[in-house]
Amino acid sequence: MIISILVCDDLPEERANLIRKLRAYEQTHDAELEIETASDGAELIAKWQPDRWEIIFLDIYMPHLNGIEAARQLRKVDIRCEIVFVTTSRDHGMEGYALKAMDYLTKPYSQQDVDGAMDWYIRKQSEKRRELTVRTADGNEDLPLKDVCYIESRGHTCDIHLNGRVVRVRRSIDELSAELSDAFFRCHKSFLVNLAHASGIDGNRFRMDNGDSVSISATKLSESKSTLLQWRVEKN
């Protein structure tokens, strides 16, 4: 896996330290890292291009344009790039959460800290690339799991609700459940929801980001709320 990374820190020794740890990770994992650097937030914004970097390791306390402000500007044009804040302070955790930071490393951080951030990113990418192979009336089709909003059982068939379309397959919901990632939750005997597409819970129904709502059984309501909360905390 090739991963493009930007290391943004105003101190040359801090940039070099992080790059050493990233290269150490590269030597022990199946990853090829393409690393660029920037000396402050203003240089980061000046260098930015769509899809140029997958991860930005971003110091917070820098002259000219600090990391928080740089991240705010970045998020106006780029929601896909992952941000890892690297700083001496723990005071910006909530701001990092609001800016959808992938991780938050406090200096002095260890090799294990960097390895953990990189492992999390690779797991996330692997999950995004996972597919569910189903047989439809038109033949076999590979459905990216990230595009599946929820699955609805209809007797001996299931409707797989994706972004903008529905695919009907002759398989049971139990069979499909065994092949899905941990992002999917059985909230009802007839429904599986992808928590990544759940906007919230209204009463006894999941509110999905495609505008649909999915029933939650009375026995699963409490578990649904705690599972959605736990999933969001872990992903953020």
C-alpha positions as CSV (number, residue, x, y, z in Angstrom):
1,M,0.0,0.0,0.0
2,I,1.3,3.4,-1.0
3,I,0.4,6.2,1.5
4,S,1.1,9.9,0.8
5,I,1.9,11.9,3.9
6,L,2.6,15.5,4.8
7,V,4.5,16.3,8.0
8,C,3.9,19.9,9.0
9,D,5.9,21.3,11.9
10,D,7.8,24.6,12.3
11,L,10.8,22.8,14.0
12,P,13.2,20.9,11.7
13,E,14.2,18.5,14.5
14,E,10.5,17.6,15.2
15,R,9.9,17.0,11.5
16,A,13.0,14.8,11.3
17,N,12.0,12.8,14.4
18,L,8.5,12.1,13.1
19,I,9.9,11.1,9.7
20,R,12.3,8.6,11.4
21,K,9.4,7.0,13.1
22,L,7.4,6.8,10.0
23,R,10.3,5.2,8.1
24,A,10.7,2.7,10.9
25,Y,7.0,1.8,10.5
26,E,7.5,1.5,6.8
27,Q,10.3,-1.0,7.3
28,T,8.2,-3.3,9.5
29,H,4.9,-3.1,7.6
30,D,3.5,-3.7,4.1
31,A,3.5,0.0,3.3
32,E,5.3,2.5,1.1
33,L,5.3,6.0,2.4
34,E,5.6,9.1,0.2
35,I,6.5,11.9,2.7
36,E,6.5,15.6,2.1
37,T,7.1,18.4,4.6
38,A,5.8,21.9,5.4
39,S,7.2,24.3,8.0
40,D,3.9,25.9,9.0
41,G,0.2,26.0,8.2
42,A,0.5,28.7,5.6
43,E,3.0,26.5,3.6
44,L,0.6,23.5,4.0
45,I,-2.3,25.5,2.5
46,A,-0.1,26.8,-0.3
47,K,1.0,23.3,-1.3
48,W,-2.4,21.7,-1.0
49,Q,-3.9,20.0,-4.1
50,P,-6.9,17.7,-4.3
51,D,-5.9,14.1,-3.3
52,R,-2.3,15.1,-2.8
53,W,-2.0,13.7,0.7
54,E,-3.9,10.9,2.5
55,I,-2.6,11.8,6.0
56,I,-1.3,15.1,7.4
57,F,0.6,15.0,10.7
58,L,0.0,18.6,11.9
59,D,1.7,20.5,14.7
60,I,-0.6,23.0,16.5
61,Y,1.7,25.7,17.8
62,M,3.3,27.2,14.8
63,P,3.9,30.8,13.7
64,H,2.1,32.5,10.7
65,L,-0.8,30.0,10.7
66,N,-1.2,27.5,13.5
67,G,-2.4,23.9,13.1
68,I,-6.0,24.5,14.2
69,E,-6.5,27.4,11.8
70,A,-4.8,25.5,9.0
71,A,-7.0,22.5,9.6
72,R,-10.1,24.7,9.5
73,Q,-9.1,26.1,6.1
74,L,-8.2,22.6,4.9
75,R,-11.6,21.2,5.8
76,K,-13.4,23.8,3.7
77,V,-11.8,22.1,0.6
78,D,-10.8,18.6,1.7
79,I,-12.9,16.3,3.9
80,R,-11.1,13.1,2.8
81,C,-7.6,13.7,4.0
82,E,-6.9,12.4,7.5
83,I,-5.4,14.7,10.1
84,V,-3.3,13.7,13.0
85,F,-2.6,16.6,15.4
86,V,0.9,16.5,17.0
87,T,1.4,18.9,19.9
88,T,2.7,19.5,23.3
89,S,-0.7,20.3,24.8
90,R,-3.8,18.3,25.5
91,D,-6.0,21.4,25.4
92,H,-7.3,21.0,21.8
93,G,-9.0,17.6,21.9
94,M,-12.5,19.0,21.3
95,E,-11.3,21.2,18.4
96,G,-9.6,18.1,16.9
97,Y,-12.9,16.2,17.3
98,A,-14.8,19.0,15.5
99,L,-12.3,19.0,12.7
100,K,-12.6,15.2,12.3
101,A,-9.0,14.5,13.3
102,M,-8.0,10.8,13.0
103,D,-5.7,10.9,16.0
104,Y,-4.1,13.3,18.5
105,L,-0.4,12.6,19.5
106,T,1.1,14.4,22.5
107,K,4.8,15.2,22.4
108,P,7.0,13.5,23.3
109,Y,5.3,10.6,21.5
110,S,6.7,7.1,21.0
111,Q,7.2,4.8,18.1
112,Q,4.2,2.8,19.4
113,D,2.0,6.0,19.2
114,V,3.0,6.5,15.5
115,D,2.5,2.8,14.7
116,G,-0.9,2.9,16.3
117,A,-2.0,5.9,14.2
118,M,-0.7,4.2,11.0
119,D,-2.3,0.9,11.8
120,W,-5.7,2.5,12.4
121,Y,-5.5,4.3,9.0
122,I,-4.6,1.0,7.2
123,R,-7.4,-0.9,8.9
124,K,-9.8,1.9,7.9
125,Q,-8.7,1.8,4.3
126,S,-9.0,-2.0,4.2
127,E,-12.5,-1.8,5.5
128,K,-13.4,0.8,2.9
129,R,-12.2,-1.5,0.2
130,R,-14.2,-4.6,1.4
131,E,-16.9,-5.8,-0.9
132,L,-19.9,-8.1,-0.6
133,T,-20.3,-10.4,-3.6
134,V,-23.9,-11.1,-4.4
135,R,-25.8,-12.9,-7.2
136,T,-28.5,-10.9,-8.8
137,A,-30.8,-11.4,-11.8
138,D,-28.0,-9.9,-13.9
139,G,-25.2,-12.1,-12.5
140,N,-22.6,-11.6,-9.8
141,E,-22.0,-8.1,-8.5
142,D,-19.4,-6.8,-6.0
143,L,-21.0,-4.2,-3.7
144,P,-18.6,-2.0,-1.7
145,L,-19.6,-2.3,1.9
146,K,-19.0,1.4,2.5
147,D,-21.9,2.1,0.1
148,V,-24.4,-0.2,1.8
149,C,-26.7,1.9,4.0
150,Y,-28.8,-1.0,5.4
151,I,-30.2,-4.4,4.5
152,E,-33.9,-5.4,4.8
153,S,-35.0,-9.0,5.0
154,R,-38.1,-10.0,2.9
155,G,-38.7,-13.6,3.5
156,H,-36.3,-15.6,1.4
157,T,-34.7,-12.5,-0.2
158,C,-33.0,-9.4,1.0
159,D,-33.1,-5.8,-0.3
160,I,-29.6,-4.2,0.0
161,H,-30.1,-0.4,0.2
162,L,-27.1,1.5,-1.3
163,N,-26.7,5.1,-2.1
164,G,-29.3,5.8,-4.8
165,R,-30.4,2.2,-5.5
166,V,-31.7,-1.1,-4.1
167,V,-30.3,-4.5,-5.0
168,R,-32.4,-7.6,-4.3
169,V,-30.7,-10.9,-3.6
170,R,-31.9,-14.4,-2.8
171,R,-30.1,-14.8,0.4
172,S,-31.1,-14.7,4.1
173,I,-30.2,-11.9,6.4
174,D,-28.3,-14.4,8.6
175,E,-26.1,-15.4,5.7
176,L,-25.4,-11.8,4.8
177,S,-24.7,-10.8,8.4
178,A,-21.9,-13.4,8.6
179,E,-20.0,-11.7,5.8
180,L,-20.3,-8.1,6.9
181,S,-17.8,-5.9,8.9
182,D,-18.3,-4.8,12.5
183,A,-19.8,-1.5,11.2
184,F,-23.1,-3.5,10.6
185,F,-25.5,-3.9,13.5
186,R,-28.6,-6.2,13.7
187,C,-31.2,-3.8,15.2
188,H,-34.2,-5.9,14.3
189,K,-34.8,-9.5,13.0
190,S,-35.5,-7.9,9.6
191,F,-32.8,-5.2,9.5
192,L,-29.1,-4.7,9.5
193,V,-27.8,-1.1,9.6
194,N,-24.4,0.2,8.6
195,L,-23.5,2.5,11.5
196,A,-21.4,4.6,9.2
197,H,-24.6,5.8,7.5
198,A,-26.6,6.2,10.7
199,S,-27.2,9.9,11.5
200,G,-28.9,9.2,14.8
201,I,-31.9,7.5,16.5
202,D,-35.4,9.0,16.6
203,G,-37.7,7.1,19.0
204,N,-37.4,3.5,17.9
205,R,-35.9,4.0,14.5
206,F,-32.4,4.6,13.1
207,R,-32.2,7.8,11.0
208,M,-30.1,7.0,7.9
209,D,-28.1,9.6,5.9
210,N,-30.0,8.6,2.7
211,G,-33.2,9.9,4.2
212,D,-34.7,6.5,5.2
213,S,-35.5,5.3,8.7
214,V,-35.0,1.7,9.9
215,S,-37.0,0.0,12.6
216,I,-35.4,-1.0,15.9
217,S,-37.0,-3.8,17.9
218,A,-38.0,-3.0,21.5
219,T,-35.5,-5.5,22.8
220,K,-32.7,-3.9,20.8
221,L,-33.4,-0.2,21.5
222,S,-31.0,0.2,24.5
223,E,-28.3,-1.8,22.7
224,S,-28.7,0.2,19.5
225,K,-28.1,3.5,21.3
226,S,-25.0,2.3,23.2
227,T,-23.6,0.6,20.1
228,L,-24.0,3.7,17.9
229,L,-22.4,5.8,20.6
230,Q,-19.5,3.4,21.1
231,W,-19.0,3.1,17.3
232,R,-18.8,6.9,16.9
233,V,-16.3,7.3,19.8
234,E,-14.0,4.5,18.4
235,K,-14.1,6.0,14.8
236,N,-13.4,9.5,16.0
